[in-house]
Amino acid sequence: MNKTILVLLGVLGVLSLRAQLVTPGTGIRWNRDSLVAQGALIPGGGGTYYSLSTSVVISAGDTVEILTNDSIVIIPGGLVTVNGVLNIAPSVKAVINCSAAGQKFLGFRFENSQGSVWSRATIRNCGGIKLVSSVVIFSESIFRDFDKTYSTGAIDLYQSSPLIQACHFLGNAGPAIASGANAASSPQIRNCYIYHNNASNANTPQINLGTMGSDSIRIIGNTIIGNYDMGGGVAVSTLTGGQIMVRIDSNVITNNRYGIACIGSNIGSVIRYNYLANNDIQGLPMQGGSGINFYGGTTNTARVSHNEITGNLWGITIQLNAQPNLGQIEPDTLNIGWNKIYGNGNGGITYNLYNNTPGNIKAENNFWGSYIPDTVEAGIFHQPDDGTLGLVDYLPISPLTTGLEEVRKGSGEGLIQACYPNPAPGELTLRLDGLCPGGKQVAHAMVFGLDGRLMHSESLVMNQEELMLDLKRLPEGMYHLVVEACGRRESRLISLLR
């Protein structure tokens, strides 16, 4: 950017909020060039850089589209309010930043906006993005270096249920995604990379959600890596009322103060296929460090299966009267279990499971780091340790150890009939052995790195001869593919080669 543009931006900073542009509310459809014609966007830097010289209100009924690969700088304190529709969808990437070095612009507010799309945009140095009674799709975008001058979360929700997919949240002062305790929101958060948020080191997780809206909440396929000792991974809470139905599935959650917390009553959660490791960054076992924590009344329930939980100060902690089910296969299978809960502890003592409630807990068919019942018992705190507590039923112990050694051999029943091409450029074709009896025609495919870390998880409907598994987001390398279907489990060694 040349000196003339820098001078101009400095002047704009002084004039920042003396005026704003309000679209007419007549059903107009504006683009970048329309905003230039209205004097809101000022071009500079060879036609690819633009400065937003005023705050903008997109009125109900109007649409503004940014479909070009431009950089837009916004005056400090500037706010874009969307009551109509905002579509940001460049072919490659748009960049939105503050016009003054070291400062932030206020942000974006979507209010009663239905149908806005935010795709392939990098936004930084922002005060926050707030959604009020809005449905917005965010995809393939980067949100970084936000402070909390406009909203606590980088994306903050009130009675809103956005789809947030394939996005990066990096180094923001608050949570990546947050909703108020009674904000009645149901975000769908899928395949995002959430890294080192909560840079202000407040007592909050990187995903922090209150009571749900009309749909369930889904947090699926994300990587959530912490850096600040007060910051957790994922928390859902009903402490001020409401209810939550949540699916937390196939996430990698590491190096936070805690991994997952379900706090309050009237919570029904499905927690499965997650890798929860080393969530001990604070190092204070009386204040956190659980892979999963359940805190609340008897209506705080969960079905917990297929997770790997290791290296935390506590594996799973259950408090007050919460009633998660960690595995129940006798006399009938209500929850297969198959969790791997091992190597958790503090003060030189193993704490894979701490049942700090008077209720009995089902935890059958899991692996606890050993096949020896006395060794497993030593890592579970419950009624034998304190007569006021409930009993944990942890037998039988699952024959699966760390999750890969046994399944590498396959079940011997030929579940995976074909797996090709191998090496694969990104998509893998599976052919499985027949259909399941009883009408349940669903296979679950998991891809593990050679270090045992879950990298991808996907459910496949077995309604055709060949099933497609999309692995394009994984880097080149060797992996273990594990397939479960019809009560069978088998694996193959695969490689990805672009």
C-alpha positions as CSV (number, residue, x, y, z in Angstrom):
1,M,0.0,0.0,0.0
2,N,1.5,3.4,-1.0
3,K,2.0,6.5,1.2
4,T,-1.1,8.2,-0.3
5,I,-3.3,5.3,0.8
6,L,-1.8,5.3,4.3
7,V,-2.5,9.0,4.7
8,L,-6.1,8.4,3.4
9,L,-6.6,5.6,5.9
10,G,-5.3,7.8,8.7
11,V,-7.9,10.5,7.8
12,L,-10.6,7.8,7.7
13,G,-9.6,6.7,11.1
14,V,-10.2,10.2,12.5
15,L,-13.6,10.4,10.7
16,S,-14.4,6.8,11.7
17,L,-18.0,6.8,12.9
18,R,-19.4,10.2,11.9
19,A,-21.7,8.6,9.3
20,Q,-22.9,5.2,8.1
21,L,-24.3,3.8,5.0
22,V,-27.7,2.2,5.3
23,T,-29.0,0.3,2.3
24,P,-32.5,1.3,1.2
25,G,-34.4,-2.0,2.1
26,T,-36.0,-2.2,-1.3
27,G,-34.6,-5.6,-2.3
28,I,-31.4,-4.2,-3.9
29,R,-28.5,-6.5,-4.6
30,W,-25.1,-4.8,-4.3
31,N,-21.6,-6.0,-4.9
32,R,-18.2,-4.5,-4.4
33,D,-18.5,-2.1,-7.2
34,S,-21.9,-0.9,-5.9
35,L,-20.3,-0.1,-2.5
36,V,-17.5,1.8,-4.4
37,A,-20.2,3.8,-6.2
38,Q,-21.9,4.6,-2.9
39,G,-18.6,5.9,-1.5
40,A,-18.5,3.2,1.2
41,L,-15.5,1.4,-0.3
42,I,-12.6,3.4,-1.5
43,P,-10.2,1.6,-3.9
44,G,-6.5,1.7,-3.6
45,G,-3.4,-0.5,-4.1
46,G,-3.9,-1.4,-7.8
47,G,-7.6,-2.4,-7.6
48,T,-7.3,-5.3,-5.1
49,Y,-7.3,-3.3,-1.8
50,Y,-10.3,-1.4,-0.6
51,S,-11.0,0.6,2.6
52,L,-14.4,0.6,4.2
53,S,-14.8,4.3,5.1
54,T,-17.9,4.0,7.2
55,S,-20.0,1.6,9.1
56,V,-22.6,-0.2,7.0
57,V,-26.1,-1.4,7.7
58,I,-27.5,-4.0,5.2
59,S,-31.3,-3.5,5.6
60,A,-33.8,-6.3,5.7
61,G,-34.6,-7.5,2.2
62,D,-31.3,-6.3,0.7
63,T,-28.3,-8.4,-0.2
64,V,-24.6,-7.4,-0.4
65,E,-22.2,-9.8,-2.2
66,I,-18.4,-9.9,-2.0
67,L,-17.4,-12.4,-4.7
68,T,-13.9,-11.0,-5.5
69,N,-10.5,-11.9,-4.2
70,D,-9.8,-8.6,-2.5
71,S,-8.4,-7.2,0.7
72,I,-10.7,-4.9,2.6
73,V,-9.5,-2.7,5.5
74,I,-12.1,-1.4,7.9
75,I,-11.7,1.8,10.0
76,P,-11.2,1.3,13.8
77,G,-14.5,1.0,15.5
78,G,-16.3,0.2,12.2
79,L,-19.3,-2.1,12.3
80,V,-21.1,-4.0,9.6
81,T,-24.7,-4.8,10.6
82,V,-26.5,-7.4,8.6
83,N,-30.3,-7.4,8.8
84,G,-30.6,-8.6,5.3
85,V,-28.1,-11.0,3.6
86,L,-24.3,-10.8,3.3
87,N,-22.7,-13.2,1.0
88,I,-18.9,-13.4,1.1
89,A,-17.8,-16.1,-1.4
90,P,-14.6,-15.3,-3.4
91,S,-13.2,-17.9,-5.7
92,V,-10.0,-18.1,-3.8
93,K,-9.8,-15.8,-0.7
94,A,-10.8,-12.4,0.6
95,V,-9.0,-10.7,3.5
96,I,-10.7,-8.4,6.0
97,N,-8.5,-6.5,8.4
98,C,-8.4,-3.3,10.4
99,S,-7.0,-0.2,8.6
100,A,-4.9,0.9,11.5
101,A,-1.9,-1.1,12.7
102,G,-2.3,-2.4,16.3
103,Q,-6.0,-1.6,16.4
104,K,-9.2,-3.5,15.9
105,F,-12.4,-2.7,14.1
106,L,-15.6,-3.5,15.9
107,G,-16.9,-6.4,13.9
108,F,-20.0,-7.9,12.3
109,R,-23.5,-8.2,13.7
110,F,-26.0,-10.5,12.0
111,E,-29.5,-9.8,13.3
112,N,-32.6,-11.6,11.9
113,S,-30.4,-12.6,9.0
114,Q,-31.5,-15.8,7.2
115,G,-29.3,-17.1,4.4
116,S,-26.0,-15.2,4.8
117,V,-22.9,-17.1,3.7
118,W,-19.3,-16.5,4.7
119,S,-16.8,-18.6,2.7
120,R,-13.1,-18.5,1.9
121,A,-12.4,-15.3,3.9
122,T,-9.6,-14.5,6.4
123,I,-10.6,-12.0,9.0
124,R,-8.3,-10.6,11.7
125,N,-8.0,-7.8,14.2
126,C,-11.8,-7.8,14.8
127,G,-13.8,-7.2,18.0
128,G,-16.1,-10.1,17.3
129,I,-18.9,-11.5,15.1
130,K,-22.2,-11.6,16.8
131,L,-25.3,-13.6,15.6
132,V,-28.7,-12.7,16.9
133,S,-31.7,-14.8,15.7
134,S,-29.7,-15.6,12.5
135,V,-28.8,-18.6,10.4
136,V,-25.4,-18.2,8.7
137,I,-23.1,-20.7,7.0
138,F,-19.4,-20.2,7.7
139,S,-17.0,-22.3,5.7
140,E,-13.3,-22.5,4.8
141,S,-12.5,-19.3,6.6
142,I,-9.9,-18.1,9.1
143,F,-10.7,-16.1,12.2
144,R,-7.7,-14.9,14.1
145,D,-6.4,-12.3,16.5
146,F,-9.8,-11.1,17.7
147,D,-10.2,-9.2,21.0
148,K,-13.4,-9.2,23.0
149,T,-14.6,-5.5,22.5
150,Y,-17.8,-6.6,20.7
151,S,-18.4,-10.2,21.6
152,T,-16.9,-12.7,24.0
153,G,-16.5,-15.4,21.4
154,A,-14.9,-14.9,18.0
155,I,-18.3,-16.1,16.8
156,D,-20.9,-15.3,19.5
157,L,-24.5,-16.7,19.3
158,Y,-27.9,-15.7,20.6
159,Q,-30.8,-17.7,19.4
160,S,-28.8,-18.7,16.4
161,S,-27.9,-22.0,14.8
162,P,-25.1,-21.5,12.3
163,L,-23.2,-24.2,10.3
164,I,-19.5,-23.7,11.0
165,Q,-17.4,-26.0,8.9
166,A,-13.7,-26.3,7.8
167,C,-12.8,-23.1,9.5
168,H,-9.7,-22.1,11.5
169,F,-9.8,-20.2,14.7
170,L,-6.4,-19.0,15.8
171,G,-5.2,-17.0,18.8
172,N,-8.4,-15.2,19.6
173,A,-8.7,-13.5,23.0
174,G,-11.9,-15.4,23.9
175,P,-13.5,-18.7,22.9
176,A,-13.6,-19.6,19.2
177,I,-17.4,-20.2,19.4
178,A,-19.6,-19.2,22.3
179,S,-23.3,-18.8,23.3
180,G,-24.8,-17.3,26.4
181,A,-26.2,-19.5,29.2
182,N,-29.8,-18.9,28.0
183,A,-29.0,-18.0,24.4
184,A,-30.9,-21.0,23.0
185,S,-28.5,-21.8,20.1
186,S,-27.7,-25.0,18.2
187,P,-24.5,-24.6,16.2
188,Q,-23.2,-27.3,14.0
189,I,-19.4,-27.2,14.3
190,R,-17.6,-29.6,11.9
191,N,-14.0,-30.2,10.8
192,C,-12.6,-27.0,12.2
193,Y,-9.1,-26.4,13.5
194,I,-9.3,-24.5,16.8
195,Y,-5.9,-23.5,18.1
196,H,-4.7,-21.5,21.0
197,N,-7.8,-19.4,21.6
198,N,-8.7,-17.8,24.9
199,A,-5.5,-15.8,24.7
200,S,-6.9,-13.6,27.5
201,N,-6.6,-16.7,29.7
202,A,-10.1,-16.3,31.2
203,N,-11.8,-19.2,32.8
204,T,-13.5,-20.4,29.7
205,P,-13.2,-23.2,27.0
206,Q,-12.5,-22.8,23.3
207,I,-16.0,-23.9,22.5
208,N,-18.4,-22.7,25.2
209,L,-22.2,-23.3,24.7
210,G,-25.3,-22.8,26.8
211,T,-28.8,-24.2,26.3
212,M,-29.8,-25.4,22.8
213,G,-32.3,-24.1,20.3
214,S,-34.8,-26.2,18.3
215,D,-32.1,-28.6,17.1
216,S,-29.4,-30.6,18.8
217,I,-25.8,-29.3,19.0
218,R,-23.2,-31.2,17.0
219,I,-19.4,-30.8,17.5
220,I,-17.9,-33.3,15.0
221,G,-14.4,-33.9,13.5
222,N,-12.6,-30.9,15.0
223,T,-9.1,-30.5,16.3
224,I,-9.0,-28.4,19.5
225,I,-5.5,-27.6,20.8
226,G,-5.0,-25.4,23.9
227,N,-2.2,-23.2,25.1
228,Y,-3.5,-21.2,28.1
229,D,-3.8,-22.8,31.6
230,M,-7.3,-21.5,32.3
231,G,-8.7,-22.5,29.0
232,G,-10.7,-25.7,28.5
233,G,-11.6,-27.6,25.3
234,V,-15.4,-28.0,25.0
235,A,-18.1,-27.1,27.6
236,V,-21.9,-27.3,27.4
237,S,-23.9,-26.0,30.3
238,T,-27.5,-25.6,31.6
239,L,-26.7,-24.0,34.9
240,T,-29.3,-21.2,34.3
241,G,-31.9,-23.6,32.8
242,G,-32.9,-25.0,29.5
243,Q,-31.8,-28.3,28.0
244,I,-29.1,-29.6,25.7
245,M,-28.9,-32.6,23.4
246,V,-25.3,-32.7,22.0
247,R,-23.2,-35.0,19.9
248,I,-19.5,-34.7,20.4
249,D,-17.9,-37.0,17.9
250,S,-14.5,-37.7,16.3
251,N,-12.7,-34.7,17.7
252,V,-9.0,-34.4,18.8
253,I,-8.9,-32.4,22.0
254,T,-5.4,-31.9,23.5
255,N,-3.4,-29.7,25.8
256,N,-6.3,-27.8,27.4
257,R,-7.1,-27.3,31.1
258,Y,-9.8,-30.0,30.6
259,G,-11.1,-31.8,27.5
260,I,-15.0,-32.0,27.6
261,A,-17.3,-30.7,30.4
262,C,-21.1,-31.3,30.6
263,I,-22.3,-29.1,33.4
264,G,-25.9,-28.9,34.7
265,S,-29.1,-30.9,34.3
266,N,-31.3,-31.9,31.4
267,I,-28.3,-32.7,29.3
268,G,-28.3,-35.7,27.0
269,S,-24.9,-36.2,25.3
270,V,-23.4,-38.7,22.9
271,I,-19.6,-38.6,23.2
272,R,-17.8,-41.0,20.9
273,Y,-14.7,-41.6,18.8
274,N,-12.8,-38.7,20.4
275,Y,-9.1,-38.5,21.3
276,L,-8.7,-36.7,24.6
277,A,-5.0,-36.4,25.6
278,N,-2.8,-34.4,27.9
279,N,-5.6,-32.0,29.0
280,D,-3.5,-31.2,32.1
281,I,-2.0,-27.8,31.1
282,Q,-2.9,-26.1,34.4
283,G,-1.5,-28.9,36.5
284,L,-4.0,-28.3,39.4
285,P,-6.0,-31.5,39.9
286,M,-8.5,-29.8,42.3
287,Q,-9.4,-27.3,39.6
288,G,-9.5,-29.3,36.4
289,G,-7.6,-31.7,34.3
290,S,-10.4,-34.1,33.3
291,G,-10.5,-35.8,29.9
292,I,-14.3,-35.7,30.4
293,N,-16.2,-34.2,33.3
294,F,-19.9,-34.7,34.1
295,Y,-21.3,-32.3,36.8
296,G,-24.9,-32.1,37.6
297,G,-28.1,-33.9,38.5
298,T,-29.4,-37.4,37.4
299,T,-30.7,-35.8,34.2
300,N,-27.1,-35.2,33.1
301,T,-26.9,-38.3,31.1
302,A,-24.5,-39.5,28.3
303,R,-23.6,-42.4,26.2
304,V,-19.8,-42.6,26.0
305,S,-18.1,-45.0,23.6
306,H,-15.1,-45.5,21.4
307,N,-13.1,-42.7,23.0
308,E,-9.4,-42.7,23.8
309,I,-8.6,-40.8,27.0
310,T,-5.0,-40.7,28.2
311,G,-2.5,-38.4,29.8
312,N,-5.0,-36.3,31.6
313,L,-5.0,-35.6,35.4
314,W,-8.3,-37.4,35.6
315,G,-9.7,-39.7,32.9
316,I,-13.4,-39.2,33.5
317,T,-14.8,-37.5,36.6
318,I,-18.5,-37.7,37.6
319,Q,-19.8,-35.3,40.2
320,L,-23.0,-34.5,42.2
321,N,-25.6,-37.0,40.7
322,A,-24.7,-37.2,37.0
323,Q,-25.4,-40.5,35.3
324,P,-23.3,-41.1,32.2
325,N,-23.3,-44.6,30.7
326,L,-19.7,-45.6,29.8
327,G,-20.5,-49.1,28.6
328,Q,-23.3,-51.6,29.2
329,I,-23.3,-55.0,27.4
330,E,-24.9,-57.3,30.1
331,P,-27.5,-58.6,30.0
332,D,-28.2,-56.7,26.8
333,T,-26.0,-54.4,24.9
334,L,-27.2,-50.8,25.5
335,N,-23.7,-49.2,24.9
336,I,-20.8,-51.1,23.4
337,G,-18.2,-49.2,25.5
338,W,-14.9,-49.8,23.7
339,N,-13.4,-46.7,25.4
340,K,-9.7,-46.8,26.0
341,I,-9.1,-45.0,29.3
342,Y,-5.5,-45.4,30.6
343,G,-2.5,-43.5,31.8
344,N,-4.5,-40.7,33.6
345,G,-3.5,-39.6,37.0
346,N,-1.9,-37.1,39.4
347,G,0.2,-37.1,42.5
348,G,1.6,-40.5,41.5
349,I,-1.9,-42.1,41.6
350,T,-3.8,-43.4,38.6
351,Y,-7.3,-41.9,38.2
352,N,-8.8,-43.3,35.1
353,L,-12.3,-42.9,36.5
354,Y,-13.5,-41.0,39.6
355,N,-17.1,-41.6,40.5
356,N,-17.8,-38.8,43.0
357,T,-21.6,-39.5,43.1
358,P,-23.8,-41.8,45.2
359,G,-25.1,-43.4,42.1
360,N,-23.9,-46.6,40.4
361,I,-22.1,-46.2,37.1
362,K,-22.0,-48.7,34.2
363,A,-18.6,-48.8,32.6
364,E,-18.4,-52.3,31.0
365,N,-16.3,-53.4,28.0
366,N,-13.6,-50.8,28.2
367,F,-9.9,-51.0,28.3
368,W,-8.2,-49.5,31.3
369,G,-4.5,-50.1,30.5
370,S,-4.5,-53.6,31.9
371,Y,-6.4,-56.9,31.7
372,I,-5.8,-57.6,35.5
373,P,-8.9,-56.7,37.5
374,D,-7.0,-55.6,40.5
375,T,-4.9,-53.2,38.5
376,V,-8.0,-51.8,36.8
377,E,-9.6,-51.4,40.2
378,A,-6.7,-49.4,41.5
379,G,-7.3,-46.8,38.8
380,I,-11.0,-46.4,39.5
381,F,-12.2,-44.4,42.6
382,H,-15.7,-45.5,43.8
383,Q,-17.5,-47.3,46.6
384,P,-14.6,-49.6,47.7
385,D,-12.6,-46.4,48.3
386,D,-15.4,-44.4,49.9
387,G,-18.6,-46.1,51.2
388,T,-20.7,-43.1,50.5
389,L,-20.1,-43.4,46.7
390,G,-21.7,-45.5,44.1
391,L,-20.2,-48.6,42.6
392,V,-18.6,-48.7,39.1
393,D,-19.3,-51.8,37.2
394,Y,-16.2,-52.1,35.0
395,L,-16.4,-55.8,34.2
396,P,-15.9,-57.3,31.7
397,I,-12.8,-55.6,30.5
398,S,-12.6,-55.1,26.7
399,P,-10.2,-57.4,24.9
400,L,-9.2,-54.4,22.8
401,T,-5.9,-52.9,24.1
402,T,-4.7,-49.5,22.7
403,G,-7.2,-49.8,19.9
404,L,-4.9,-50.8,17.1
405,E,-2.8,-53.9,17.9
406,E,-5.7,-56.3,17.8
407,V,-7.7,-54.8,15.0
408,R,-4.6,-54.7,12.7
409,K,-5.1,-58.5,12.5
410,G,-8.7,-58.2,11.4
411,S,-11.6,-60.1,12.7
412,G,-10.9,-63.1,10.5
413,E,-14.5,-62.9,9.1
414,G,-13.7,-60.9,6.0
415,L,-15.7,-57.8,6.7
416,I,-13.5,-55.6,4.4
417,Q,-13.8,-57.4,1.0
418,A,-11.9,-54.6,-0.9
419,C,-10.2,-51.3,-0.2
420,Y,-8.9,-49.4,-3.2
421,P,-7.0,-47.6,-4.6
422,N,-4.2,-48.1,-2.1
423,P,-2.2,-45.8,-2.2
424,A,-5.2,-43.5,-2.6
425,P,-5.1,-39.9,-3.9
426,G,-7.8,-38.8,-1.5
427,E,-10.9,-40.9,-2.0
428,L,-11.0,-44.5,-0.9
429,T,-13.5,-47.1,-2.1
430,L,-14.7,-49.8,0.3
431,R,-16.5,-53.0,-0.4
432,L,-17.9,-54.7,2.7
433,D,-19.2,-58.2,3.2
434,G,-23.0,-58.1,2.8
435,L,-25.6,-56.3,4.8
436,C,-26.3,-56.4,8.5
437,P,-29.1,-58.6,9.9
438,G,-32.0,-56.7,11.6
439,G,-32.1,-53.8,9.2
440,K,-29.3,-51.7,10.6
441,Q,-27.2,-51.0,7.5
442,V,-24.6,-48.6,8.8
443,A,-20.8,-49.0,8.9
444,H,-18.5,-46.7,10.9
445,A,-15.1,-46.1,9.4
446,M,-12.2,-44.6,11.4
447,V,-8.7,-43.6,10.2
448,F,-5.9,-43.6,12.8
449,G,-2.4,-42.2,12.4
450,L,0.5,-44.6,13.1
451,D,0.7,-43.1,16.6
452,G,-2.8,-44.2,17.4
453,R,-4.4,-40.8,17.0
454,L,-7.9,-40.7,15.5
455,M,-7.7,-38.6,12.4
456,H,-11.0,-39.1,10.6
457,S,-14.4,-40.7,11.5
458,E,-17.4,-41.2,9.2
459,S,-20.6,-43.2,9.2
460,L,-21.5,-44.9,5.9
461,V,-24.9,-46.1,4.9
462,M,-24.6,-49.6,3.4
463,N,-27.2,-49.2,0.7
464,Q,-24.9,-49.8,-2.3
465,E,-22.1,-52.2,-3.3
466,E,-19.3,-49.7,-3.0
467,L,-18.9,-47.0,-0.3
468,M,-16.8,-43.9,-0.8
469,L,-14.6,-42.5,2.0
470,D,-13.4,-38.9,1.6
471,L,-9.8,-38.5,3.0
472,K,-8.7,-35.5,1.0
473,R,-8.2,-33.3,4.1
474,L,-5.6,-35.7,5.5
475,P,-1.9,-35.3,4.7
476,E,0.1,-37.9,2.7
477,G,1.3,-40.8,4.8
478,M,0.4,-44.2,6.2
479,Y,-2.7,-44.8,8.2
480,H,-4.8,-47.6,9.8
481,L,-8.3,-47.9,8.5
482,V,-10.7,-49.5,11.0
483,V,-14.2,-50.4,10.0
484,E,-17.0,-51.5,12.3
485,A,-20.3,-53.0,11.0
486,C,-22.7,-55.7,11.8
487,G,-21.0,-56.4,15.1
488,R,-17.6,-57.0,13.4
489,R,-14.5,-54.9,13.4
490,E,-11.6,-55.1,11.0
491,S,-8.7,-53.0,9.8
492,R,-6.4,-52.3,6.8
493,L,-3.1,-50.5,6.5
494,I,-3.6,-47.7,3.9
495,S,-1.5,-44.9,2.5
496,L,-2.4,-41.5,1.0
497,L,-0.3,-40.3,-2.0
498,R,-1.3,-37.2,-3.9
